Amino acid sequence: MQLSFVSHPRYTLQLVSKRIIDILGAGVGILLLSPLMLAIALVISLDSKGSIFFRQERLGRGGKPFLIWKFRTMIVNAEQLLQELEHLNESDGGVLFKMKEDPRVTRVGKFLRRTSLDELPQLFNVVQGHMSLVGPRPLQLRDCTLAVKNHRNTFIKRLELMPGVTGLWQISGRSEVSFDYMLQLDMIYRDRWSLWFDLYIIWQTVVVVITGKGAY
């Protein structure tokens, strides 16, 4: 997907500090959570056929594609079945694909999604420099195509930012939030960004994950 825009990095010192926090935070997270991730990997392998991890191309900063890492939560042919389920999309606006009872999700996958544990491998994406701990969620190419068609200018501004493991969307309702509102939240984050704002979002993410609000 070819997109052109002008990026205006602000607060150079804070941006450098953000990257340092990303590396330290993700590194410590990987070390502390490695026993949990190993346990999740074992449970996934016992629950259903397929690989432990799910990798998918997403658009990163500047529209540059990268492979995102997640724990697999769906059956092996989930991508092929998506077209058959498009007419059942429950997402407001239809850009994102959301179903509360998606038949492709495995038993273990439902738990991993509800608790957001499927996102833990993205800590490796943060270390690699493809993602930040906090930022707009990187969208799959299907969603990006629809977003560019209907929200081109806003979506291009969104791509000025490094995608994040968590963000304002996660602490504001997640799957219950419409795509239009998600874009509004991303613009709020873009305009008001600071290290303190990032720390606030991280703290609120912990609260949301514990309560399981808005996840399916």
N, C-alpha and C positions, 0 to 999 in steps of 0.2 A: 504494500500500500504506500503510494508516494504522496507525502504531505510536505508542504513547505511552510515555515513560520520562522519568526525571529524570537529567540529566547533572550530574556533579560534577567540574568542572575543578579540577585540582590544579597546584601549582607554577606560579603565574601567570607569574613571570619566565622560567621555563624554557619555558613554552608560547609566550611572545612570542619568545624566542630560537629556538625550533624553527621558527617561521614565518619569521623572518629568514633562517635557514639554508636553509629550503626555497626562498625566493625567490632568494637568491644562488646556491645550488647548481644549481637548475633553470635560472637565467639563464645561468650560466657553461657549464652542460652544453649548452644549446641553441646557444650561440656556438661552442663547441669541436667539437660533433658535427654541426653543420649540413652540412659537406661529405659526411659519411657518410650523413646522412639524405637528402640530395639523390641520392646514388648508389643508396640503397635504393629511393627513389621511382622512379628510372629503371628499375631492374631489375624491379620489380613491374609497371610499365606494359608492359614488353617481354615478360614471362612469361605473363600471362593478361589476359583482358578484365575490366574493372571499374575502380572507383575505386582510387586509391592508398591512401586511408585508410579505416579501418573505424570507424564511430561506433555506439555502442550505449548505451542507457539503463542506468545502474547506480544503486544506492542509495548515497548518501554519508552524511556525518555527520548524525545525527538522522533518518535515513530519507528525507532529501531527495534526489530523483532528479537526476542530471546526465548529460551525454553524455561518455562516455570516448572518448579518441582512441587508436587503434592503427594500425600499418601492416596493411593487408589481407593475410591469410595463407590465405584460403579462396576458393572460387569464389563467383560473385556470388549464387547462390541457396542459399547454405549454411544460412541461417536457416530456409528453407522445408523443407529436407531433414532438419532435426534430428528432427522427429517420427518420420520413417521409420527413424531410427537409434537411437532411445531404447532399444530392446530389446537393443542391442549395447553399452550403457554399461558400461565397465570400472571405473568409479569405485567405491570401497568405500563403501557406504551409499547410493549412487545420487543424492545431492543435486547434486553437480557432475557434468557430463558430460565423460568422458574416454575417448578411444580412441587406442591407440598407433598404429594405422594408419587414421586417420580419412580416408575417401575424399574429403572436402570440402577438405582441405588441399592447396594448390598445391605445386609443386616448390620454388619460392623460399620459400613459407610454412613448409615443414618446416625449412629452414635458419634462418629468422628466429625460429621458435619455440624451436629447440634452443639458439640463442645469446641468446634474449630480446631481440633487436634490434627485434622488433615492438612492444615496450613503450616505445620511445624517445619517441614523440609524447605520452606522458603527462606529459612535462616541461611541456608547455603547460597541462595540467590543474592541475599544481602551481602554476604562475604565476597561473592564474585563481583559485586558492583552493579548487578542488574536491577536491584531493588533497594529500597530504604526500609527501615522499620516502620516509618510513617509516611503515607502519601496516598494518592488515588489508587484504587485497585486496578491492576493491569487487566484489560479485557481481552477475551479471545477474539480471533479475527472475524468470526461471524458477527459479534456484537459491534466491533469497530466499523465494519462496513455499513451497518444500519445507522450507527451513530454519526458517521461522516455524512451520510445521506440526509439525515434529519437535523443534525446539530453541528454542522461543520465548524463554524467559528469557535464555539465554546469548546468543542472537542479538541481542536488544534491548540487552544490555550491550555487545556488539560495535559497535553503531551509535553508541555514545557517542564513539567514536574517529574521527578523520579517516582515511579510507582512504589507503593508501600505494602507491607504485610498487613497493616491496619491503617485506618483513617477515619475521617468524620462519618463516612457511610456506615462503618461497623458499629459505631457507638450511637447511631441515630435510628436504628431499626433494621439494618441489613436487608434481608430479603423482603421485608415489608415496605421498603422505601421505593418509590417510583424512580425510573431512570432520570426523568427531568429533575427531580429533587436531588438525586445523587450528583448530577452535574452542578447544581446550585451549591451543594456542600463542597464540591471540589473547588469551585471558584472562591468560596469563602476561605477555604484553606490556603489557596494560592495567594489571596490578597492579605491575609492576616498571619501568614506563617512566621513562626519564631521557634526557638528551641523550647521555650516554656510551653508553647502550644502543643508541640510534639509530646512533651512529657505528660501533659494533661490528657492527650488522646491515648497514650499508652496506659495510663492509670485507669481511664474509663473503659478501655478495652478489656482489662482484667475483670472489672465489675460485670461487663456485659457477657463475657465468656462464662463466668461463674453462674450467672442467672439464666444463660441460654436464650436470652431475648432476641427475637427476630431471625433465628437461624432455622433453616430447613434445607 
